[in-house]
Amino acid sequence: MIISPPFLPANGLTSDDPLKPDPMMDAVDGFELPHHGVYPVAFDRRWHCGVHLMPNYQNEAVRAIADGEVVAYRVAQKAICDGQTDDHGADALNSNTGFVLLKHKTETGEGRSLTFYSLYMHLLDVDSLQPVIGAPNLPEVGSSSAMAKWLADDTNGVQTPVNKKVYRKDILGYYGKCHGQSHLHFEIFMTEEDFTAWFDQIGHTVQLGNQTPATPDSKDYWGHSYFVIPTGQTFYSTPPDQVAHAAYFPEKQSGILTEGNLYVEAYFHKGQRYTRSWLEKDGSLTCLTGDQPVQDPFQNYEYTLYDRATTLYPARPSDGYELMRFGRILSDHSSLPVAPQTTWMAVTFESGKQGYIDISQDAVQKLSDADFPFFMGWQKIEEGNTPFSEDGLCDYDALRKIVNDVEDQETPQQQHEATEYKHEDILSAYVQGNDSVRKALRGFVCLAPSEWDATGNEVRYRRLKDPDGFFGKRKDIDPNGYDKFIAFHTQLQFLEKTALGGGKKFWFFHPLAFIGHFRKCSWLAKREIYQLVPAKIVRKPGSHNFPSQSYFETVPLNRPFINKHYTELNNALRKYLITSSIRQACFFGNSTQETGWFRDLRESGGATPNLHAGWYGRGFLQLTNPNGNLNGGNNNYYKYFKFMGRHPETPANVQEIAWRDELGVNSFHASQSAGAYWIWSKKSAPTEQNPNRPQVDSANTYADDVAIVMGNQRRTVNTDHGPKIWYYNQLFTNCATAVNYPGATGQNPPNMNGLIDRSTSFANAVVILCDGHPFPAQDGAQNLTPEIFERRSDL
């Protein structure tokens, strides 16, 4: 699932701060207006199931958050009036009716199809667009750099097109105004059917709202890990059964969890492992780790995870790797007996105290972000659990109760004044002026009607004209206020005219919380992987310095190959933490080229069976034993065999040959071998004979360098179709040499095979996977796409 926010205000954002691993979302979170349009409560105490966003830059483009299909849209020639007049007494054209509604279908795991909708309201009218975009010849199909022509022509009402598609980051328009306030009203919602299909799917039930979560039966896992540790558990200063491996477990503190459950979050960022802990007592949670997560006492925990697994779990390091990665074994190919599965993790169990606990034991429940754990703030707001009454009004006391606000926020004077006519003001002040409440509201997942459905107006708004309603109380000063409000609001509504229909309820999410949460899901849908195969490539056969002819070619898309292997490939990416967008871009920059653009898992398609005495490249990263040298079992193939718990012998016999060959045909081993090779240590290391040889361990270390996102350098190469532009990136090149020629890592440029090919594929992957990594143009401009980029049209 690839998703991004509706604004991309900066290029090349990255972060070494473990508390802020997603700086793009942090930037867009800052656009949310605090004084009106709060999710999910409006100023008049009714549902408001979107957020109002106002970027710092006036002409910031509104962009599609994911690939999708246009359900409906409207482009107006000019703005409309909400009933106010300007300084000259004329109608104030202070509100925009333009919108785009998109439907998105993607995947979050094996057999896990997710459908949701995104809505972009109050887009600029045609007259107001001219100063923003000038008068260019807009393309028929939009992109990340140009708005499509159909979004700049007056539609004279709501349009419901068929098979009109947009891609993530495509410009949909520019934000306008409503009631004179500049902002984008932005929503994300699901139909009840789609919500049930994903959250309550048989065999994959998500534990949203479950106050006693249990380790799921399914293998769904993404994002951060969470552990529920029951009272009575013992924590050790050092693991009692790991004396021989004490270096992996720096001494901490011992103790016993004497009261309440302990909730632990664990995640990796830039090579380190971090945890946060909360203690449950009397139904409330107390954070034990303060404002900052606690780094694991073992330095570079993730970058050395391969070595840790081979040392602590020699019977089958691959399974041990999963235990330390997930807290449980997710692979269907596990063979590690139960006894050796002990998994010690350093956890804060009291304020200022951290000790080791075995998280593999059954008493400890293991979850992930895929489970929407309640203790991370997720709440299901529906009948029987809602602060909204049957007439759709939010109750102040009920809201306080549901966000677990036990402190009295009102002064005695406010309590004295809390008569009925003050309820709107009290609720508005409470929600808008209380950061902790607004943070809690971000976790609300609400079943509610849409404010853009005109068929629900009478039920939704009739209380507003009652004597104690918002307009009823203003009858003397604004006798036509309600009628003007309905007349104006109806001009904005549209939902009943779409395929979604009217009179329904939908499941709404705080849209930025939804995006931030699902950005942790690194599972790639088939259609997303299709796009990772470049439509056009620059290819230079042979080693980089060899004077061979370069080519500019169209690449055919091999759907059957991707359809066959993508599930196990996703599992491997998840397991080996190739999960950030830039890590994945680096991986696919290599794997697409190594497999002949996802055509075959065997080098040259297996056409030269005697190459390297049969030990030629296989798998998604073409594991190879050069010249067939088994080196007494010290070679890449054998290293993988041992990681999987096998015991290969030299010389190779029938069994070893069978294990070797399955890497070229079997999805599991083709993917696992690539992931393991990507992260394992000592792909190159200094020797007595060559002390200057570089130490090359996990390729993730190069992808994690903050300089990679701004490191694209524009270069030219002559091809059979004339000069073509490609982009050299030193840190990506280090990833490429780590795969293809580890001893050349760090050279600029290295004399390796396929450098230009891989760089072209990396650039394509950056466009598909990342938010805003710039590519310099000849005039110095920074573009979101390479100069030769062509989006696939054969999807």
C-alpha positions in Angstrom: 0.0 0.0 0.0 1.5 3.3 -1.1 -0.1 6.4 0.3 0.9 10.0 0.9 -0.7 13.2 2.3 -2.7 15.6 0.1 0.1 18.1 0.2 3.8 17.5 -0.4 5.3 20.8 0.8 9.0 19.9 0.7 11.5 17.8 -1.1 13.8 15.3 0.4 12.4 15.2 3.9 14.1 12.6 6.1 14.7 12.2 9.9 17.1 10.6 12.3 14.7 11.4 15.2 13.1 8.1 16.3 10.1 10.0 17.7 9.5 11.6 14.3 10.3 9.0 11.7 7.8 10.4 9.1 8.7 14.1 8.7 6.4 14.6 5.7 3.4 13.7 7.9 4.7 16.0 10.6 4.8 18.8 8.2 1.3 18.2 6.9 -0.1 17.7 10.4 0.9 21.3 11.0 -1.5 22.4 8.3 -4.6 21.3 10.3 -6.5 24.4 11.5 -7.0 24.4 15.3 -9.9 26.9 15.5 -12.6 25.3 13.2 -13.3 22.2 11.2 -12.2 19.9 14.0 -12.6 16.1 13.4 -15.2 14.7 14.2 -17.2 17.6 15.9 -18.3 20.8 14.2 -18.9 24.2 15.9 -22.6 23.4 16.2 -22.0 20.1 18.0 -22.7 18.0 14.9 -20.6 15.5 13.0 -17.7 16.9 11.1 -15.9 14.0 9.6 -13.1 15.7 7.9 -10.3 18.1 8.7 -9.5 21.6 7.4 -6.0 22.0 6.1 -4.3 25.2 5.2 -0.7 25.0 3.9 1.9 27.7 4.6 2.2 28.3 0.9 -0.8 29.9 -0.8 -0.5 28.0 -4.1 0.4 24.6 -2.7 -1.1 21.9 -5.0 -3.7 19.5 -3.8 -2.6 16.0 -4.7 -4.2 12.5 -4.9 -3.1 10.5 -1.9 -3.0 7.2 -3.7 -3.7 5.7 -7.1 -7.5 5.7 -7.6 -10.5 6.1 -9.8 -12.6 9.3 -10.0 -16.1 8.7 -8.5 -17.3 12.2 -8.9 -16.0 15.8 -9.3 -17.2 19.3 -9.9 -15.4 22.3 -11.3 -17.1 25.7 -11.0 -16.5 28.8 -13.1 -16.6 31.0 -10.0 -17.1 30.9 -6.2 -20.5 31.3 -4.5 -21.8 33.4 -1.7 -22.6 32.0 1.8 -25.0 34.9 2.5 -22.5 37.5 3.5 -21.8 40.8 1.8 -18.5 42.5 1.0 -17.5 46.0 1.9 -19.5 47.4 -1.0 -22.7 45.6 0.0 -22.5 43.1 -2.9 -22.6 39.3 -2.4 -19.3 38.0 -1.1 -18.0 35.2 -3.4 -16.3 33.6 -0.5 -16.9 29.8 -0.9 -15.8 27.2 -3.4 -17.9 24.3 -4.5 -15.2 22.4 -6.5 -14.3 18.9 -5.3 -12.9 15.5 -6.3 -14.0 12.2 -4.8 -11.6 9.2 -5.4 -12.0 5.5 -4.8 -8.9 3.6 -3.9 -8.3 -0.2 -4.0 -5.1 -1.6 -2.7 -3.6 -4.4 -0.6 -2.3 -4.5 2.9 -1.3 -8.2 3.1 -1.9 -11.6 1.6 -5.5 -11.8 0.6 -6.1 -8.4 2.3 -7.8 -6.1 -0.2 -8.6 -2.6 1.1 -11.1 -0.2 -0.5 -11.5 3.4 0.8 -12.4 6.9 -0.5 -10.7 10.2 -0.3 -12.6 13.6 -0.7 -11.0 16.9 -1.5 -13.5 19.8 -1.0 -13.4 23.6 -1.7 -11.1 23.4 -4.7 -10.5 26.7 -6.5 -12.9 27.8 -9.2 -11.8 28.4 -12.8 -11.7 32.2 -12.5 -9.5 32.0 -9.5 -7.2 29.3 -11.0 -5.9 31.6 -13.7 -3.5 33.6 -11.5 -2.2 30.3 -10.0 -1.5 28.3 -13.1 -1.5 31.1 -15.7 -2.8 30.0 -19.1 -0.9 26.9 -20.1 -1.9 24.2 -22.5 -2.9 21.7 -19.8 -2.5 18.1 -20.7 -5.4 15.7 -21.1 -3.8 13.4 -18.4 -2.5 15.0 -15.3 0.7 14.3 -13.4 2.7 15.4 -10.3 3.8 18.5 -12.2 0.7 19.5 -14.2 -3.0 19.5 -13.6 -5.2 17.7 -16.1 -7.4 19.8 -18.4 -10.6 18.2 -17.2 -9.9 19.7 -13.7 -9.8 23.3 -15.1 -13.0 23.4 -17.2 -16.4 24.3 -15.8 -18.4 21.1 -15.4 -21.8 22.9 -14.9 -22.6 20.5 -12.0 -21.5 17.2 -10.6 -19.8 14.8 -13.0 -19.6 11.0 -12.4 -17.1 9.7 -15.0 -16.4 6.0 -15.8 -12.8 4.6 -15.8 -11.2 8.0 -15.2 -8.0 7.2 -13.2 -5.5 9.3 -11.3 -2.2 8.3 -9.8 -0.7 9.2 -6.4 0.8 12.7 -6.3 -1.2 13.8 -9.4 -2.3 17.4 -9.0 -6.1 17.6 -8.4 -6.3 21.4 -8.1 -5.6 24.1 -5.5 -7.4 24.8 -2.2 -10.0 27.5 -2.0 -12.3 28.9 0.6 -15.5 28.3 2.5 -17.2 31.1 4.5 -14.2 33.2 3.6 -11.7 30.9 5.3 -9.0 29.5 3.0 -8.6 25.7 3.5 -9.0 22.3 2.0 -11.7 20.1 3.6 -10.3 16.6 3.4 -11.9 13.3 4.3 -11.2 9.6 4.2 -14.0 7.1 4.7 -15.1 3.6 3.9 -18.5 2.1 3.1 -20.0 -0.2 5.7 -19.5 -3.1 3.3 -15.8 -2.3 2.6 -15.2 -1.7 6.3 -16.6 -5.1 7.3 -14.7 -6.8 4.4 -11.3 -5.5 5.8 -11.8 -5.1 9.6 -14.0 -8.2 10.1 -12.7 -10.5 7.3 -12.9 -14.2 8.4 -9.5 -15.3 9.5 -8.1 -11.8 9.6 -10.3 -10.0 12.1 -8.7 -6.7 13.2 -8.9 -6.0 17.0 -10.1 -2.5 16.7 -12.0 -1.7 19.9 -11.0 -4.9 21.6 -9.9 -4.1 25.2 -8.4 -7.5 25.7 -6.4 -8.1 22.5 -4.8 -11.5 21.8 -2.1 -12.6 19.4 -3.9 -13.0 16.1 -4.2 -16.3 14.4 -3.5 -14.7 11.0 0.0 -13.8 9.8 -1.0 -10.2 9.2 1.7 -7.9 10.4 2.9 -4.5 9.5 4.3 -1.3 11.2 5.3 -1.4 14.8 5.2 -4.4 17.2 3.2 -4.3 20.4 3.3 -6.6 23.4 0.8 -7.0 26.2 2.7 -8.3 29.3 0.4 -9.4 32.1 1.0 -8.7 35.8 3.3 -11.1 37.7 5.9 -11.3 34.9 9.6 -11.3 35.9 12.2 -9.1 34.4 15.9 -9.9 34.5 19.0 -7.8 34.6 20.6 -10.3 32.2 18.9 -13.3 30.5 19.6 -16.3 32.7 20.2 -18.6 29.7 22.4 -16.3 27.7 25.6 -16.1 29.8 27.7 -17.3 26.9 26.3 -14.4 24.8 26.3 -11.6 27.4 27.7 -9.1 24.8 24.3 -9.0 23.2 22.6 -8.2 26.5 24.2 -5.3 28.4 23.2 -5.5 32.0 20.0 -3.7 33.1 17.7 -4.1 36.1 15.6 -6.9 37.5 12.1 -6.8 39.1 8.6 -8.1 38.9 5.5 -6.5 37.4 3.3 -6.3 40.5 0.2 -4.6 39.3 -1.6 -4.0 36.0 -0.8 -4.9 32.4 2.3 -3.5 30.7 1.8 -2.4 27.1 5.0 -2.2 25.0 5.6 -0.7 21.6 8.8 -1.8 19.8 10.1 -0.6 16.4 13.2 -0.1 14.4 14.5 3.2 12.9 17.8 3.8 11.1 19.4 0.6 12.5 18.4 1.0 16.2 15.6 -0.6 18.1 13.3 1.5 20.3 10.6 0.8 22.8 8.0 2.7 24.7 6.0 1.3 27.7 2.7 2.1 29.4 1.4 0.7 32.6 -2.3 0.1 33.0 -3.7 0.9 36.5 -7.3 1.3 37.5 -8.3 1.4 33.8 -5.9 4.2 32.8 -2.5 4.2 31.1 0.6 5.8 32.5 3.6 6.3 30.1 6.8 5.0 31.8 9.2 6.1 29.1 8.5 9.8 29.0 8.6 11.9 25.9 11.3 9.9 24.1 11.5 6.2 23.2 14.2 4.2 24.8 16.9 2.8 22.6 17.8 -0.8 23.0 21.0 -1.1 25.1 22.7 -3.1 22.2 24.0 -0.6 19.7 22.9 -1.0 16.0 20.5 -3.7 17.0 18.9 -4.0 13.5 22.0 -3.6 11.4 23.5 -6.6 13.3 20.3 -8.6 13.5 21.7 -11.2 11.0 24.7 -11.9 13.2 22.6 -11.9 16.3 20.3 -14.5 14.8 23.1 -16.8 13.6 24.7 -16.7 17.1 21.6 -17.1 19.3 19.6 -19.5 17.1 22.2 -21.7 15.4 19.6 -24.5 14.8 17.7 -22.2 12.3 18.8 -18.5 12.3 16.0 -17.6 9.9 13.4 -18.4 12.5 15.4 -16.7 15.2 15.5 -13.6 13.0 11.7 -13.5 12.9 11.4 -14.0 16.6 13.6 -10.9 17.3 11.9 -9.0 14.4 8.2 -9.8 15.2 8.2 -11.5 18.5 6.8 -14.6 16.8 7.5 -16.7 13.7 5.3 -15.7 10.8 6.9 -18.0 8.1 5.0 -21.1 7.0 8.4 -22.7 6.5 9.5 -22.7 10.2 11.3 -25.7 11.6 12.7 -24.3 14.9 11.5 -26.4 17.9 9.6 -24.7 20.6 12.4 -25.0 23.2 15.0 -22.8 21.6 12.4 -20.0 20.8 13.2 -17.9 23.9 13.4 -14.3 22.8 14.7 -11.7 25.3 13.9 -8.1 24.8 14.8 -5.1 27.0 11.7 -3.4 28.3 10.9 -0.5 30.6 8.8 -2.1 33.3 9.0 0.7 36.0 9.8 4.3 35.7 13.6 4.4 35.1 13.9 0.7 35.2 14.6 -1.6 32.2 14.9 -5.3 32.3 14.8 -8.4 30.0 11.7 -10.5 29.4 11.1 -13.5 27.2 8.4 -12.2 24.8 8.1 -15.6 23.1 6.1 -17.0 25.9 2.4 -17.6 25.4 1.4 -15.3 28.2 2.7 -12.3 26.2 0.3 -11.2 23.5 1.9 -10.1 20.2 0.3 -7.5 18.0 1.2 -5.0 15.3 -0.2 -1.8 13.8 -2.3 -4.1 11.6 -4.4 -4.8 14.7 -5.2 -1.2 15.5 -4.5 -1.8 19.3 -6.7 0.2 21.6 -3.9 1.4 23.8 -2.5 3.3 20.9 -5.6 5.4 20.9 -7.9 3.7 18.4 -11.6 3.7 19.3 -14.6 2.5 17.4 -17.4 5.1 17.6 -20.8 3.6 16.8 -24.1 2.9 18.4 -23.7 2.2 22.1 -20.3 3.9 22.1 -20.7 7.4 20.9 -20.9 10.9 22.3 -23.5 11.8 19.6 -27.1 11.5 20.5 -29.8 10.2 18.1 -30.4 13.8 16.8 -26.7 14.0 15.9 -25.6 16.4 18.6 -22.4 15.8 20.5 -22.7 15.8 24.3 -20.0 17.5 26.2 -20.0 15.1 29.2 -20.3 12.0 27.0 -17.3 13.2 25.0 -15.2 13.8 28.1 -16.0 10.3 29.3 -15.1 8.6 26.0 -11.7 10.3 25.8 -11.1 9.2 29.4 -10.8 12.8 30.6 -11.1 12.5 34.4 -9.9 16.0 35.3 -12.5 18.7 35.5 -11.5 21.3 32.8 -14.1 23.8 33.8 -13.7 26.6 36.2 -16.5 27.2 38.9 -17.6 30.2 36.9 -17.9 28.1 33.7 -19.9 25.5 35.5 -22.2 28.1 36.8 -22.7 29.5 33.3 -23.2 26.0 31.7 -26.8 26.6 30.7 -28.3 25.1 27.6 -27.5 28.1 25.4 -23.8 27.8 26.3 -23.3 24.2 25.2 -21.9 25.0 21.8 -19.4 27.4 23.1 -18.3 25.1 26.0 -17.9 22.1 23.6 -16.0 24.1 21.0 -13.6 25.6 23.6 -13.1 22.1 25.1 -12.2 20.5 21.8 -10.3 23.3 20.2 -8.3 24.3 23.2 -7.3 20.9 24.6 -4.4 19.2 22.8 -4.8 15.9 24.6 -8.5 15.8 23.6 -7.7 16.5 19.9 -5.0 13.8 20.0 -7.6 11.4 21.3 -10.1 12.4 18.6 -7.5 11.4 16.0 -8.1 7.8 17.0 -11.9 7.9 16.6 -13.2 5.6 13.8 -16.7 6.9 13.4 -19.9 5.4 11.8 -21.7 8.6 10.8 -23.7 10.2 7.9 -22.0 12.4 5.4 -22.5 16.1 5.6 -22.4 16.1 1.8 -25.5 14.0 1.4 -28.5 16.3 0.7 -31.1 13.6 1.4 -30.2 13.7 5.1 -30.5 17.5 5.6 -33.9 17.5 7.5 -32.8 14.9 10.0 -29.3 16.3 10.3 -30.1 19.9 10.8 -33.7 20.3 12.1 -32.5 20.8 15.7 -30.6 23.9 14.6 -33.9 25.8 14.2 -35.4 24.7 17.5 -35.7 27.4 20.2 -32.5 26.0 21.9 -30.8 25.3 18.6 -28.0 27.4 17.0 -30.3 29.3 14.6 -33.3 29.2 17.0 -31.3 31.2 19.6 -30.4 33.7 16.9 -34.0 34.1 15.5 -34.2 37.8 16.6 -31.0 38.9 14.9 -31.0 36.5 11.9 -34.6 35.3 11.2 -33.7 33.7 7.9 -30.5 32.2 9.1 -31.5 28.6 8.9 -33.0 28.9 5.4 -29.9 30.7 4.1 -27.7 28.0 5.7 -29.6 25.2 4.0 -29.7 27.0 0.7 -26.0 27.5 0.8 -25.1 24.1 2.1 -27.1 22.3 -0.6 -25.0 24.0 -3.2 -22.0 22.1 -1.7 -23.6 18.7 -1.4 -23.4 16.0 -4.1 -23.1 12.5 -2.6 -26.7 11.4 -3.4 -25.8 12.0 -7.1 -23.0 9.5 -7.1 -22.9 5.7 -7.2 -22.5 5.7 -3.4 -26.1 7.0 -3.1 -27.8 9.0 -0.4 -29.2 8.1 3.1 -26.2 6.0 4.2 -23.7 6.0 6.9 -20.0 5.6 6.4 -16.9 4.7 8.5 -14.8 7.9 8.8 -11.2 8.2 9.9 -9.2 11.2 10.9 -7.7 11.4 7.4 -4.2 12.4 8.5 -4.2 9.7 11.2 -5.4 7.2 8.6 -2.6 8.1 6.2 0.1 8.2 8.9 -1.0 4.8 10.1 -1.2 3.0 6.8 2.1 4.5 5.7 3.6 2.0 8.0 2.1 -0.8 5.9 4.8 -1.6 3.3 3.0 -4.4 1.6 2.9 -3.7 -2.2 -0.1 -4.6 -4.3 0.5 -6.3 -7.6 -0.4 -3.2 -9.5 2.1 -1.2 -7.5 4.8 -3.7 -8.3 3.9 -3.5 -12.0 4.8 0.2 -11.8 8.2 -0.6 -10.3 9.3 -2.1 -13.6 10.3 1.0 -15.6 8.5 1.6 -18.9 11.7 2.9 -20.5 15.3 2.2 -19.5 18.8 3.3 -20.3 20.9 0.1 -20.5 24.6 -0.3 -20.8 25.7 -3.9 -21.1 28.9 -5.1 -19.4 30.9 -3.4 -16.7 30.5 0.3 -16.4 33.9 1.3 -17.8 33.7 -1.2 -20.7 33.2 0.8 -24.0 29.9 -0.9 -25.0 27.0 0.5 -26.9 24.2 1.9 -24.6 20.6 1.5 -25.4 17.3 3.3 -24.7 14.6 0.6 -24.6 11.0 -0.1 -23.9 10.5 -2.8 -21.2 7.6 -5.3 -21.6 5.7 -6.0 -18.4 5.6 -9.7 -17.3 2.5 -9.8 -15.2 2.5 -13.6 -14.7 6.0 -13.4 -13.1 4.9 -10.7 -10.6 1.5 -12.4 -9.9 3.3 -15.7 -9.1 6.0 -14.3 -6.8 4.8 -11.0 -5.3 3.3 -12.6 -2.1 6.6 -14.2 -1.0 8.6 -11.2 -2.1 6.4 -9.0 0.1 6.9 -11.4 3.0 10.7 -11.1 2.6 10.7 -7.3 2.3 8.6 -7.2 5.6 10.9 -9.7 7.4 14.2 -8.1 6.5 13.0 -4.6 7.2 13.1 -3.4 3.6 10.0 -1.5 4.5 10.7 2.3 4.2 10.0 3.8 0.8 13.7 4.6 0.2 14.9 1.1 1.3 12.4 -0.4 -1.1 13.5 1.9 -3.9 17.1 0.8 -3.4 16.1 -2.9 -3.4 13.9 -2.7 -6.5 16.5 -0.6 -8.3 18.7 -3.7 -8.1 16.2 -6.6 -8.2 14.4 -5.5 -11.3 17.7 -5.3 -13.2 19.1 -8.5 -11.8 16.0 -10.5 -12.9 15.9 -9.0 -16.4 13.1 -6.6 -15.5 11.2 -9.2 -13.6 11.2 -11.9 -16.3 13.2 -14.8 -14.7 14.8 -15.7 -11.4 17.7 -17.3 -13.2 20.7 -15.5 -14.6 20.2 -15.1 -18.4 17.0 -17.1 -17.9 19.0 -20.3 -17.3 20.2 -20.2 -20.9 23.8 -20.9 -19.9 23.5 -23.8 -17.5 27.3 -24.3 -17.2 28.0 -20.7 -16.2 29.9 -20.7 -12.9 29.8 -24.5 -13.1 26.0 -24.3 -12.6 26.3 -21.9 -9.6 25.2 -18.9 -11.6 22.9 -16.2 -10.2 19.4 -17.2 -8.8 16.7 -15.4 -6.9 15.6 -11.8 -6.8 19.2 -10.7 -6.2 20.9 -13.4 -8.2 22.8 -15.2 -5.5 26.0 -16.4 -7.2 29.2 -18.4 -6.5 31.7 -17.0 -9.0 33.4 -19.6 -11.0 31.5 -22.3 -9.0 34.0 -22.0 -6.2 32.4 -23.6 -3.2 35.4 -22.6 -1.1 34.9 -25.3 1.4 31.3 -24.2 2.1 32.3 -20.5 2.6 30.2 -19.1 -0.2 26.9 -17.2 -0.8 24.7 -20.2 -1.5 26.0 -22.2 1.5 25.7 -19.2 3.7 22.0 -19.0 2.8 21.5 -22.7 3.3 22.9 -22.5 6.8 20.8 -19.5 7.6 17.7 -21.6 6.7 18.8 -24.3 9.2 20.2 -26.7 6.5 23.5 -28.6 6.8 25.1 -28.6 3.3 28.2 -30.7 2.6 31.1 -30.2 0.2 31.5 -31.3 -2.4 27.9 -30.7 -3.3 25.8 -33.7 -3.8 22.2 -34.2 -5.1 20.7 -32.5 -2.1 22.8 -29.3 -2.4 22.2 -29.1 -6.1 18.4 -29.4 -5.5 18.6 -26.6 -2.8 20.6 -24.5 -5.3 18.2 -24.9 -8.2 15.1 -24.1 -6.1 16.3 -20.6 -5.7 15.7 -20.1 -9.4 12.1 -21.4 -9.4 10.7 -21.3 -5.9 9.1 -18.0 -4.7 9.9 -18.5 -1.1 13.6 -19.2 -1.5 14.1 -16.7 -4.3 12.7 -14.0 -2.0 14.2 -15.1 1.2 17.7 -15.5 -0.3 17.5 -11.9 -1.7 16.4 -10.5 1.7 19.0 -12.3 3.7 21.8 -11.4 1.3 20.6 -7.8 1.3 21.1 -7.5 5.1 23.8 -10.1 6.0 27.2 -9.0 7.2 30.6 -9.2 5.6 29.6 -9.3 1.9 33.0 -7.7 1.8 35.6 -7.3 4.5 39.3 -6.4 4.9 41.8 -9.2 4.7 45.5 -9.4 5.5 46.1 -9.5 1.7 43.8 -6.6 1.1 43.4 -4.4 4.2 41.8 -1.6 2.2 38.9 -3.7 1.1 35.7 -2.1 2.4 33.5 -3.7 5.1 30.1 -4.2 3.5 27.3 -5.4 5.8 23.5 -4.6 5.5 22.7 -2.6 2.4 20.0 -0.8 4.5 22.8 1.3 6.0 23.4 3.1 2.7 19.6 3.6 2.1 19.2 5.1 5.6 21.8 7.8 5.0 20.0 11.2 5.0 22.1 12.3 2.0 20.5 9.8 -0.3 17.3 11.7 -0.8 19.0 14.8 -2.2 21.9 12.9 -3.9 20.6 12.5 -7.5 23.1 13.9 -10.0 22.1 14.5 -13.6 24.3 12.7 -16.1 24.2 12.0 -19.9 25.0 8.9 -21.9 25.0 8.3 -25.6 22.6 5.6 -26.7 21.2 4.1 -29.9 18.5 6.7 -29.6 20.8 9.6 -29.0 21.9 11.3 -25.7 19.8 10.3 -22.7 19.7 11.5 -19.2 20.3 9.3 -16.2 20.9 10.0 -12.5 23.8 8.9 -10.5 23.3 8.6 -6.7 26.4 7.6 -4.7 24.5 6.0 -1.8 22.2 4.1 -4.1 25.3 3.0 -6.0 26.7 1.7 -2.7 23.6 -0.4 -2.3 24.1 -1.6 -5.9 27.8 -2.6 -5.4 26.8 -4.3 -2.1 24.7 -6.6 -4.3 26.8 -6.9 -7.4 30.4 -6.1 -6.5 30.9 -5.5 -2.8 34.6 -4.9 -3.0 33.9 -1.8 -5.1 31.6 -0.2 -2.6 32.3 3.5 -2.1 34.0 4.0 -5.5 32.7 6.9 -7.7 31.8 5.4 -10.1 32.4 1.7 -9.5 33.3 -0.5 -12.4 30.3 -2.8 -11.9 27.7 -4.4 -14.2 24.5 -2.5 -14.9 25.2 0.7 -13.0 23.2 2.9 -15.5 20.5 0.2 -15.8 20.1 0.0 -12.0 20.2 3.8 -11.5 17.4 4.2 -14.1 15.3 1.6 -12.2 16.1 3.3 -8.9 14.9 6.6 -10.2 11.7 5.0 -11.4 11.2 3.4 -8.0 11.7 6.7 -6.2 8.9 8.2 -8.2 6.5 5.3 -7.5 7.4 4.8 -3.8 8.6 8.0 -2.3 7.1 11.4 -1.7 9.4 14.1 -3.0 12.9 13.1 -3.8 14.1 15.7 -6.4 15.8 15.1 -9.7 17.8 18.1 -11.0 17.0 19.5 -14.4 19.5 21.1 -16.8 18.3 24.6 -15.7 18.8 23.8 -12.0 15.1 23.2 -11.3 14.2 20.3 -8.9 11.6 18.0 -10.5 9.6 15.2 -8.9 10.3 12.9 -11.9 13.4 12.1 -14.0 13.6 13.6 -17.4 13.1 10.2 -19.1 10.3 9.0 -16.8 7.3 7.6 -18.5 4.4 6.2 -16.4 3.3 2.8 -17.5 0.2 2.8 -19.7 -0.1 -1.0 -19.9 -1.6 -1.5 -16.5 
